[in-house]
Amino acid sequence: MLEPTLAVLSADLSKVELRLTPNTHGPISTEDVTQLLKQPEFAMLFPITPAIDKAVNEVNALYGQNPGKHELFFTIAERKDGTINIKVSDDKMHASMTITSAWGGKDIVLADVLNTLKSHKIKMGLSKPKIMALMQRLDILPPGESCEGEIATGKAPVNGEHAILTRKVPLARERLLQPQEREDGSVDMRNLGAQVTVKPNDVLMIKKPATNGVAGYNVHGDTLNQIPGKDQLMIPGDGTALHPNDANKLIATVSGQPVENRKGMQVDDVLQIKNVDVKYGHVDFKGSILITGDVHEGMEVKSSGDITVMGFVDSATLEAEGDVIVSKGVIGRLIKDHELSTKISAQGQICAQFVQYSELKAQGEILVTKQLLHSHSESGSTITVSDATGKRGDLVGGKATAAKGIHAIAFGATAGTKTELFCGMQQQELKQSLKALDESIKQLVVAGLDIESRLRKLPPKTEWQNDAGMIEQVKMMLDQKNQIAAERLKEEIEFEQIKNEVEDYYDKYFIKAGRNIFANVEVHIGNAQNRTQREHGPCVVKNINAEISYDYSK
């Protein structure tokens, strides 16, 4: 064991000095040296491990030799001030602080913390209680020990909510397959209840306005812009108006049948016809049409509103700016090649109980409650073939194309009837739109920088503030700058919205079978395709990495 007096504080009291003569004090061990540092006057100082190891090695190497009679000098400990370490997360939304207690030196005080935060540009989201809690923990920490904690948190932006239009009245299509119950509890399949009508001042639709959202910030104080909600127009149609005391309410101004359109609603006069046949002639009516019987072969019916047929449509043509609702069935036949005798188009929805050998085109949903057979169906939304219970609904043969998805209880038939399904085919178009927007935004950035550069090059204001022509020029430049900034923000918001849709496109748009997909069903989802070789049970069919995937767990 070494004598305690061999280790002494330096003249400035900042270090521990060790003086040893190898032949007198050696051989020694690391433990011998560290034992010296346990003396009360040295215990708070930081041991310099490399220096201690060097002292032990040099003393033992010279022990018993002629050079070993000379004294050696080593600095084996020193005072060290407390330290602060700031760590900022990659997204700059969180900042944590690690405080290390001093080794006999200057301990950390609050002023040190504040200066360090300033040097790291941590200025937002700071928590004084969390900082003080760390400082209190520091008071009881042994020398060299650390405490750590989060001391600043950014605030994520809150995106605005999209405007929502909520219809407050039923539509003619909602009467489909809602037969009236008799007194004995049975159902009258021929009676769909009273015709849907409204009267003046009835509230047709309510708009919940879009919200702007709230901007956020990171711990450096940088603003994180929110994405404002997307507005949705509610434009009064014929027979409607905005409420005089509430622009978010759409009311009827006349009596008639409510019809939903792409921008709001309208109230139509209703033309009621028993049958559309050769005796009655073709129909072209500005308003909605209610046909209590059938539409016969070769006849044409056109409407600026809804077309409701309580009976059958047989090899006829129907065109509606609203919905087409057929209570019973749509019947057609193959004329030649792929031409079908019945053609129905609607800017709204097409609803029927069953359809065969017909051409259906709807900007909205196509809903068939029993069977869709050997038809060509095209929807700007979804195609659904199912009754309300989800037990019946067959899509067999023909070609079904839907922008968003196709749902049916069964696809194809046990006989292997060729059936073609297409959905989710517009992702590439969205990507092209995304690319075009990206290029446009870059051009706007360049244009904005150009305006900024020109504004910075202007002479001092004192030189032109009385020059009307110069003032007008500056005003035009500022207006242009604001216009570019507004256009850029608009396109950046649209870019984010389309980007989000592209990223989860195939999670939203898919094909769903409630019971079966039989053999010989061609499935096309975006750039993936597959022809079934066997029968599949209930499943969801998706495009995963450009391949058709069958998920039976849903």
Sequence and secondary structure as in RCSB ss.txt:
>XXXX:A:sequence
MLEPTLAVLSADLSKVELRLTPNTHGPISTEDVTQLLKQPEFAMLFPITPAIDKAVNEVNALYGQNPGKHELFFT
IAERKDGTINIKVSDDKMHASMTITSAWGGKDIVLADVLNTLKSHKIKMGLSKPKIMALMQRLDILPPGESCEGE
IATGKAPVNGEHAILTRKVPLARERLLQPQEREDGSVDMRNLGAQVTVKPNDVLMIKKPATNGVAGYNVHGDTLN
QIPGKDQLMIPGDGTALHPNDANKLIATVSGQPVENRKGMQVDDVLQIKNVDVKYGHVDFKGSILITGDVHEGME
VKSSGDITVMGFVDSATLEAEGDVIVSKGVIGRLIKDHELSTKISAQGQICAQFVQYSELKAQGEILVTKQLLHS
HSESGSTITVSDATGKRGDLVGGKATAAKGIHAIAFGATAGTKTELFCGMQQQELKQSLKALDESIKQLVVAGLD
IESRLRKLPPKTEWQNDAGMIEQVKMMLDQKNQIAAERLKEEIEFEQIKNEVEDYYDKYFIKAGRNIFANVEVHI
GNAQNRTQREHGPCVVKNINAEISYDYSK
>XXXX:A:secstr
   GGGEEE TTSSEEEEEE HHHH S  HHHHHHHTTSTTTTTSEE HHHHHHHHHHHHHHTTSGGGGS EEEE
EEE B  EEEEEE TTSSEEEEEEE  BBS    HHHHHHHHHHTT  SSB HHHHHHHHHHHTT  TT EEEEE
EEE B  EE    EEEE S  GGGGTT  EE TTS EETT   S   B TT EEEEEE    EE EE TT  EE 
            TTEEEETTEEEEEEESS BEEEEETTEEEEE EEEES BSTTT  EEESSEEEESS B TT E
EEESS EEESSEEES EEEESS EEEEEEEE  EEETTEESEEEEESS EEEEEEESEEEEESS EEEEEEEES 
EEEESSEEEE  TTSS  EEESSEEEESSEEEEEEES TT   EEEEE   HHHHHHHHHHHHHHHHHHHHHHHH
HHHHHHTS  HHHHTT HHHHHHHHHHHHHHHHHHHHHHHHHHHHHHHHHHHHTHHHHS EEEEEEE TTEEEEE
TTEEEE  S B SEEEEEETTEEEEE   
